Amino acid sequence: MSKALDGVRILDFTHVQSGPTCTQLLAWFGADVIKVERAGAGDITREQLRDIPDVDSLYFTMLNHNKRSVTIDTKNPEGKQVLEALIQKCDVLVENFAPGALDRMGFTWERIQELNPRMIVASVKGFGPGPYEDCKVYENVAQCAGGAASTTGFDDGPPVVTGAQIGDSGTGLHLALGIVTALYQRTHSGRGQRVLAAMQDGVLNLCRVKLRDQQRLERTGVMKEYPQYPNGEFGKAVPRAGNASGGGQPGWILKCKGWETDPNAYIYFITQAPVWARICNVIGKEEWATDPDYATPAARLPHLKDIFAEIERWTMTKTKFEAMQILNKYDIPCGPILSMKEIAEEPSLRKTGTIVEVDHPTRGKYLTVGNPIKLSDSPTEVTRSPLLGEHTDEVMAELGYSPEQVSALRTAGAI
Ligand code: CAO
């Protein structure tokens, strides 16, 4: 079966996490992704957080599936010529170097356009134009600068970063959308263009509801679904909301049976308005369904703390999976807090290809997260990440270099 991005060639100049997540997605959709790495060293993540000596780390292997690897010294004049040949042959150049690095290499937007006017040049940077545009940025910096950290955690504690890599993988996802959109525009404009996804912007986009709340707070001085109401004070900026739901249906994380020893024996429980009467029945508080202090969503807001305490008395008598089963019978929205161990062992995620086992020549078998986006006409087959420079000879031959030329370039240290 053909793939959605068959025929699209990507010059993948990405490293660490944000850029590689983007090009991995494009590879899963069928693009030929040629990862250019520094000769001798490669993407720094190959050796970071290693669990097996001298073997590509899981950090690297889990972000670079379905790609080919070539090693080129782009600061060597002959290496630059190889890169020029690649630019002429590819449709998209994706990079996430520190600001200015590509220009310093000699590959400005103007130069790339001279070489290939159809080329799309896509970049992840920490910040867009402005006071911080020259800064190097990693995941948690973006979470802090994009509004996630100030709105995550509990009111009486410091700002907290989330385990979800919204700065890196989130921005990679934004960039991938920019790239396929630019490829589509090129089908009628005939021209390439620049695509920029700044990590601060990507995180803020995912924190959209918190900017919504900032404006609600400024207008009304209070947000009644936040745990601060009616028990605490609101300041001038959106406070941290603990585990409160970000939407109009109040929710909270509640203890389940076994919470004393299992750190993940919890369930997220949403007191969705349409099923309020059923919630009252399940927890044995039938009178709340008609009590004017509890019967309507507005009446319940000042009592949320007590309501969740009462529901928790019920959830603590069940395991999270028992509670899930009972609540779903009544269409009550809820979700178990799943550990990474439970997720890794979940058969349904294996069946859909969301968790995949991959074999690697030096590491053996390992688990990875497959393509979370499923296309009915473009199925994803996850293949292992490349070894450093594994495809240099193959790609050089495709570019028209003879074996003698390749060996001379190798001797010169260009590849
Ligand atoms: N051959 C020769 N030189 C190469 C090369 C190659 N194949 N590939 C890269 N280089 C060079 C670059 O040209 C650059 O050289 P100069 O500094 O002399 O211009 C140098 O390697 C280092 O690149 P860098 O500055 O991007 O790398 P770093 O490790 O110092 O910084 C990071 C890493 C992530 C902080 C920075 O790249 C960055 O801010 N990127 C944008 C934001 C981003 O993507 N952050 C997410 C990272 S994932 O958590």
Residues whose N, C-alpha, C, O or C-beta is under 5 A from the ligand:
A	BS01	CAO	H15 V16 Q17 S18 E37 R38 A39 I72 D73 T74 K75 N96 F97 A98 A101 R104 V124 K125 G126 C135 K136 V137 Y138 E139 D168
